[in-house]
Amino acid sequence: MAILDQHRADLAALARRGRRRSLIPRAGADFASNDYLGLAGSGRLAESVAAALARGVPVGAGGSRLLRGNHPEHEALEAEAAVFFGCESALFFSSGFAANATAFATLPRRGDLILYDELIHASAHEGMRAGKADRASAAHNDADAFADAIGSWRAGGGKGRVWIAVESLYSMDGDRAPLDALAALADETDAFLLIDEAHATGVFGPDGRGLAAPWQGRDNVITLSTCGKALGCEGALLCGPAAITDYLVNRGRGFIFSTAPSPLMAAAVRAAIGIVRHEPERRAALAALIDHAAAAGLPATGSQIIPVIIGDDKRTMEIAGAVQAAGFDVRGIRPPTVPIGTSRLRISLTLNAGADAVTGLSALLRDLL
């Protein structure tokens, strides 16, 4: 039908540029998921879900948290998460995207400035577009660029609050933000520091509390820990001062008008936090796998996320297809997820694929590249 012509033309244009996406089934050794500690399919989490069902925890919440959707499992998770992460309060969202979009749209006010790392996640951009604050980007992982941007904004008449927004561990490059310098800058400039811990939660920090652990509990620090990556579940926990979470309960449209996350999933996240806290051997095994990958010849990032930059979109997808055909589930990443000209293979190390698989993948890539 003609009514679909524009959509079909756009899809065709994406295909010509090698950027059309499609859903493919999971197959082969896992180098694509964010299930870093191998918890998503673990018997331990399955047992926790079965136990929750047995004690009457419902699958669905049945409404928003402000109506009848608030369940004791939500509140128990939030209380335990606040203790675990070392913050005053935590608020459970259905996803990291929802939490980020809601926080960025709600917390900064008109006249404020959101100063974000140029590689920050799409969910932050979604929230910023919906909010009223000014926004500007700073060069990736450059604390001096953040300081200069704040100075320029103030010199230009900016009077509001500054919100410094970064990821602690970047999902496509595997590198870390200079959190010590940024935390000091936030203190010096009376700014808030928003830290997305999506890919660090469960993997780094004391007891797996993330790279932002040293700054948790401060009045000017807000963190986001997703539950669908190393924790193996679903949802996200926004952590910070009680005034911040209470404000989101009262003003955050993405929280107020959404059906609450499954109480059953809240129970599973509680179990996952316990596993991460009390089984450091999982983090140790992943750290050993990271070291093994570097020794085997894969790029060394110091984290479980390893980008292999290829550049051209079509060639990236051709190589990804060849790697998948050989039994390794590695996905190609193209713009707009990454900057133009930096299409890449994103290798994700998880406990679902061991050292032998890493060695085999490295050898294959040497032949293909």
N, C-alpha and C positions, 0 to 999 in steps of 0.2 A: 504494500500500500504506500501511496505517496506520503502519507503522514509520517512514515518511518524513514524517509529518504535521507534526512539530515543525520540521523543517528547511524544509518548504514554507511554513509559517506565518511563520517568521522571514524568509524571502526576500520574502514578500508584504508584511510590515511594512516592510522596507527599501524596497521599491518605493513604498509609500504615502508615505514620507518623502522620496522622491527620492534615496535612497542606495544603491539596488541597483546593483551593478557588473556589467559584462559585458566580454568581450574583443572588441575591434573591430580590423579590419585597419588597417595604416598606409596613409594616403592623404593627398595634398596636401603643401603646403610644410611642412617639418619645423620646428615650434615646440613639439614635445612631448618629444623625446628629450633625453638627456644627452650626446649625441655632440658635445660643444661644438666640438671642433677638426675635425670631419668625418673622423675617422680610421677609424671602424668599417667603412666600405665602401671604404676607400682601396686603390688598387693596391699601395701600398708594403707594407701589412700582408699583403695577399694573397700578394705575392711572398715575404715572410718566412716565411709558413706553407708555401708550396710548397718553399722552400729547406730548411726544417726536415724536411719529409717526405722530401725527396730524400736528406738525410743520415741518415735512419733514425729520426728522432724519432717515437715512437708517438703515436697519437691518445689512447689511454687509458692511465692509470697502472697499472691492474691491481690496486691495493691501497692501503692506507693508507701514509702516508709512513714509519711505523715498521716496516712489513713490507717488501714488495718494491716499493711504490709510489714510493719516493724515486728521482728521476731526476736525472741531471746538469743537465738544463735547469732544474729547480727550484732547485738550488743555485747555478747560474750567475746566474739571475734575482735570487735573494736577495742574492748578493754584489754584483751591479751596482746593485741598488736601494739597498743600504746606502751605497754610494759616492755615488750620485746624490742621495739625500735627506740625506746628511750625518749618518747615524746609525751606531751601532755594529753593529746587526744588523737584519735584516728577515726576516719569516716570511710565506710565501705561503699564502693561504686561497682557497677556491673562490668566495667572494663576500664583499662587505662585511658583509652581514647575519651570515654565519657568523663572520666575524672579530670583529665587535662583540659578538655574543652570547657567543662563547667568552671573549673578554677580560673582559667585565663579570662573567661567571659565575665566572671562575677567579682573577683577580688580586687583587681586594679580598678580605680575609679576615674571618672572624667578628670582630666588635668594631670593624671599620673603618666609615667612612661614605663612601658615594658621594653627592656633592653635584652634581646635574646641572641643566643649563639646562632650564627647563620645556618647551622646544620640541625637545628632543633626539629623535633618531630612534627609531622603534619597535624596532629591533634592540638598542639599548642597554637598553630596558625589558625585552626578552625575556631578556637576560643577567642583569640585576639580579634579576628574579624567580627565576631559577635559582640565584643565588648566596646567600651567607650574610651579607653585609655589610648594615648599616643603609643606608637611602637616603632622600634628601630632595631636593626641587626648590628652585631659586632663580629669581627673576624673570628673564625673558629679557634677556640681554646686560647685566645689572646687576652689575658687579663688587662694588659695596658690599653688595648682597644676599648674594652668596657669602661675603664677609667676615663679615657679621653672622650668617649661618647657622652658620659654623664656630665663631664665638665662643659662640653659644648652645649648640651641641652640646658644646663643651668645658665650658662652665659647668654643663651638665646631667650631667656625669660621663663624657662620651665620652673614651676613652683611646686608641683605635686610630689608624690612619692615615686621613687624608682623601684622597679621590680626586675631584678636580674634573674634571667631564666636560662637554665642549661640542663643538659643531661650529664649524669656523672660518668656514664660509659656509653659511647655512641654506637648505635645499633648497626651502622653500615661500615664503620671504620675500626671499631674495637679500641679506640683510644679514649683517654680519660680527661675530664675537665680539670683545670687547675683550681680545685675547690678551696685549697688553703688561701690562695691569693684572692679569690672571689669572695670568700667569707670575710676576709679582712677588709676588702673594698666595701662590702655591704655594711659592715660596722662603721667604717669611716664616713660613709655617705648617708647613713640612716636609711638604708634600702632594705627591702625584702630580698631573700635569696630563695628562688624556687628551683628545686633539684629533682629531676626525673631519674629515679633509681631503677627504672624498668629492667635493665640488663645487668645490674649489679646486685640487686636483692637476691639473697640466698647464696651468692657466689663469692662475694668479697666482704671484708669487714669482720669484726669480732662476732662470732656466732652466725655469720652470714647476714648481718644487719645492713650491709651495703657500704659503699664508699663514703656516704654522708654521715655515717655513724658519729664521728667526732663532733659534729655540729648539731646533732639532734637535741631537741629540748630548748633551743634558743627561741626567743620571741620573734626573731626576724627570719627564721628558717622554716620552710615548708617543703616536704618531700612527697614524692609519689612512688609507691612500691606496687608494681603489678603482681598479680597472683597467678597469671597464666603463663609465666615463663619458668624460672627455676623452681617456683613453688608447685608447678604442675597442675594448677587448678584453673580458676577463672575469676576475673574481677580485679579490683585495685583498691589500695588503701592510701588515702591521702592523710598524711601525718603532720601535725603541727600544734600550735597553741589552740586551746579550747575555743577561744574567741573566733578563730578562723573556721573551724569545723561548724560551730554554731551558726556563724554567718552564712555558710553554704547551705545549711539546713533551712535557713530562713529566706535566703535570696538566690540560691543557685537553682536556676530553672531546670538544668539537666539532672539535678537530684530530686527536686520537688515533684516534677511531672513525669518521672519515670517509675515504672513498676520496680519494686525493690528486687535486688538480686535474690536468687534462690537461697532460702535458709539452709538447704542441703549443701550448697556450695560453700556457705559460710562455715559450716561444720568441717568440710574438707580442708579449707584454708587453715583452720585452727590446727588440724592434724599435721598439715604440711609445715607450718611454723615450728611445731614441736619436733618434727623429724629433722629439719634444718638445724635447729638449735642443738639437738642432742646427738646428731650423727655427723661430726666434723669429717669423718672419713670420706664422705661424699665430696666435700669441697676439696679434700686432699687428692682424691682420685682425679678430679677434673683439673686441678693444678698440674698434676703429673702428666696428664694428657696434653695440656697446653705446652709444656716443656718438650714433650715428645714430638709434637707437631713442628715446632721450630727446629728441632734436631733432624727431623725427616726432610726438611727443606721448604716447608711452607712459610709464608711471611710471618715474622714474629711481631705480634702486637702487644704481648703481655696479657692478653685476655683470651676468652673463648671465641671471640668473633674475629675472623680472618678474611679480609677482602683480597681478592685477586683482581686487580684492575686490568681490564682489557681495552676499554674505550669505546669501540664501535658497538652499537646496539645489536645489529644482526649477528656479528661474529660472537658476541657474548652468548647469545641464545643458541647458536650452533654448537659452541663448546659445551654449554650447559647440557644440551641434548646428548652429546657424545658421552659426557660424564655419567649422566643418568642411565644411558644404555649399558654402560659398563657396571652398573649396580651401585652407584653412589648417588644419593639424593642431594644434589647441590643445585641451587636455583640461581638463575641469572637475574640481576637487579639492574633496572634501567631508569632513565629519567621518567617522571619527575621525582621518583623516590631518591635518586642521587643526582648530582649536578650533571649537566650535559657534558659529554665527552669522558665520563668516568664510569660507564657501565662496567659491571663487575660480576664475578662469582662471589657470593657471600657464603663462606664456609663457617658453619656453626658447630663447634665442638660440644658434644653431649656425652653423657655416660651410656647412651644408647648405641654408640659405636666405639669400639676399643682401639687400642694402639695398632693392631694389625691392619684395620681398615684405614686408619690415618696414613700409615706407611703406603698402602696400596693406592690411595687417592693421590698422595704426593707424587708417586712414580708415574701415574697416569697423566697428571697435569704437566709433568716435565716433557712427556711425549707429545702432548697436544699443543703446548704453547711455544 
